[in-house]
Amino acid sequence: MEIEKVEVYWYYSLTTFTAPFIGVAAGGISFHYLGGYNAPKSLLLLTIVALLSIMLALPIPFLSHKWAVYILLWWLLFCGAFMLPTITGMMLNSVHEDNRATANAIAVLLYNITGYLPAPWMYGKISTLGIDVETKDNAALVKLQK
């Protein structure tokens, strides 16, 4: 997709400021009315939103229209934020009260080690799949010589 950098920056900023905030607020209100994170209806709603998230994410790599990608990404971030506080509450509620602080610390550590730490390296590797490094370097060299 041929998209201007400025447009991407604005979209990214708008999306990351609005979707998670609205998602957490809407999720908190919704799960409160269902009876909190211990209510059986909450687990059903979480399952539905998780399936919706999968359906929103699957078509994104195959789309070529920027507005479709923008909209799906916004809704994907919204759904993730909608679910996160309730899932965290359910997980911590399943641990004995004396061990909740430790369980939370271990969970955050694992989020960082398995999610945030390898992400830049993994994205770089995936983005260069199928690109011949020698051809890429030669193209850069040709540009410099001109």
C-alpha positions as CSV (number, residue, x, y, z in Angstrom):
1,M,0.0,0.0,0.0
2,E,1.3,3.4,-0.9
3,I,0.5,5.4,2.2
4,E,2.1,8.7,3.2
5,K,4.2,8.5,6.5
6,V,2.2,11.4,8.0
7,E,-1.1,9.6,7.4
8,V,0.3,6.5,9.1
9,Y,1.5,8.5,12.1
10,W,-1.8,10.2,12.5
11,Y,-3.8,7.0,12.2
12,Y,-1.5,5.2,14.6
13,S,-1.7,8.0,17.2
14,L,-5.5,8.3,16.9
15,T,-6.0,4.5,17.1
16,T,-3.6,4.0,20.1
17,F,-5.2,6.8,22.0
18,T,-8.8,6.0,21.4
19,A,-9.4,2.3,20.9
20,P,-7.8,0.9,24.0
21,F,-9.3,3.6,26.3
22,I,-12.8,3.2,24.9
23,G,-12.4,-0.6,24.9
24,V,-11.4,-0.7,28.6
25,A,-14.2,1.6,29.6
26,A,-16.8,-0.3,27.6
27,G,-15.5,-3.6,28.9
28,G,-15.6,-2.4,32.5
29,I,-19.2,-1.2,32.1
30,S,-20.3,-4.3,30.3
31,F,-18.8,-6.8,32.7
32,H,-20.1,-4.8,35.7
33,Y,-23.6,-5.1,34.4
34,L,-23.1,-8.8,33.9
35,G,-22.2,-9.3,37.5
36,G,-18.4,-8.9,37.4
37,Y,-15.7,-11.2,36.2
38,N,-16.9,-14.1,38.3
39,A,-20.3,-14.3,36.6
40,P,-20.8,-17.1,34.1
41,K,-22.2,-14.7,31.5
42,S,-18.8,-12.8,31.6
43,L,-17.0,-15.9,30.4
44,L,-19.5,-16.3,27.6
45,L,-19.0,-12.6,26.6
46,L,-15.2,-13.0,26.7
47,T,-15.4,-16.0,24.4
48,I,-17.6,-14.1,21.9
49,V,-15.3,-11.1,21.9
50,A,-12.2,-13.3,21.6
51,L,-13.7,-15.0,18.5
52,L,-14.7,-11.6,17.1
53,S,-11.0,-10.5,17.6
54,I,-9.8,-13.5,15.6
55,M,-12.3,-12.8,12.8
56,L,-11.1,-9.1,12.8
57,A,-7.4,-10.0,12.7
58,L,-7.5,-12.8,10.0
59,P,-8.2,-10.6,6.9
60,I,-5.9,-7.8,7.7
61,P,-2.7,-9.2,6.0
62,F,-4.7,-9.9,2.8
63,L,-6.3,-6.5,2.4
64,S,-5.0,-3.7,0.1
65,H,-7.5,-1.0,0.9
66,K,-6.1,1.2,3.7
67,W,-9.4,2.2,5.3
68,A,-10.4,-1.4,5.7
69,V,-7.1,-2.1,7.5
70,Y,-7.5,1.1,9.6
71,I,-11.0,0.1,10.7
72,L,-10.2,-3.5,11.5
73,L,-7.1,-2.6,13.4
74,W,-9.1,-0.1,15.5
75,W,-11.7,-2.7,16.3
76,L,-9.0,-5.3,17.1
77,L,-7.3,-3.0,19.7
78,F,-10.8,-2.1,21.1
79,C,-11.6,-5.8,21.6
80,G,-8.3,-6.6,23.2
81,A,-8.7,-3.8,25.6
82,F,-12.3,-4.8,26.2
83,M,-11.2,-8.2,27.4
84,L,-8.0,-7.5,29.2
85,P,-9.1,-6.3,32.6
86,T,-11.7,-9.0,33.0
87,I,-9.3,-11.8,31.9
88,T,-6.7,-10.5,34.4
89,G,-9.3,-10.4,37.2
90,M,-10.4,-14.0,36.4
91,M,-6.8,-15.2,36.4
92,L,-5.9,-13.5,39.7
93,N,-9.2,-14.6,41.3
94,S,-8.2,-18.2,40.5
95,V,-5.0,-17.8,42.7
96,H,-5.1,-18.0,46.5
97,E,-5.3,-14.5,48.0
98,D,-1.8,-14.8,49.6
99,N,-0.2,-15.5,46.3
100,R,-1.9,-12.9,44.1
101,A,0.9,-10.3,44.1
102,T,3.4,-13.0,43.1
103,A,1.1,-14.3,40.4
104,N,0.6,-10.9,39.0
105,A,4.3,-10.2,39.0
106,I,5.0,-13.5,37.2
107,A,2.3,-12.8,34.7
108,V,3.7,-9.4,33.8
109,L,7.2,-10.8,33.6
110,L,6.0,-13.5,31.2
111,Y,4.1,-10.9,29.1
112,N,7.3,-8.9,28.7
113,I,9.6,-11.8,28.0
114,T,7.4,-13.7,25.6
115,G,5.6,-10.8,24.0
116,Y,7.4,-7.5,24.1
117,L,11.1,-8.6,24.1
118,P,11.2,-10.8,21.0
119,A,8.7,-8.6,19.0
120,P,11.2,-6.2,17.3
121,W,13.5,-9.0,16.3
122,M,10.7,-11.3,15.1
123,Y,9.1,-8.5,13.1
124,G,12.4,-7.7,11.4
125,K,12.9,-11.4,10.5
126,I,9.4,-11.8,9.2
127,S,9.6,-8.5,7.2
128,T,12.8,-9.7,5.4
129,L,11.4,-13.2,4.5
130,G,11.7,-13.7,0.7
131,I,14.0,-10.7,0.2
132,D,17.4,-11.6,-1.2
133,V,19.9,-9.7,0.9
134,E,22.5,-9.6,-1.9
135,T,20.0,-8.1,-4.3
136,K,18.9,-5.6,-1.7
137,D,22.5,-4.5,-1.0
138,N,23.2,-4.3,-4.8
139,A,20.1,-2.1,-5.3
140,A,21.3,0.3,-2.5
141,L,24.8,0.4,-4.0
142,V,23.4,1.2,-7.5
143,K,21.4,4.1,-6.0
144,L,24.5,5.5,-4.2
145,Q,26.5,5.3,-7.5
146,K,23.9,7.4,-9.4
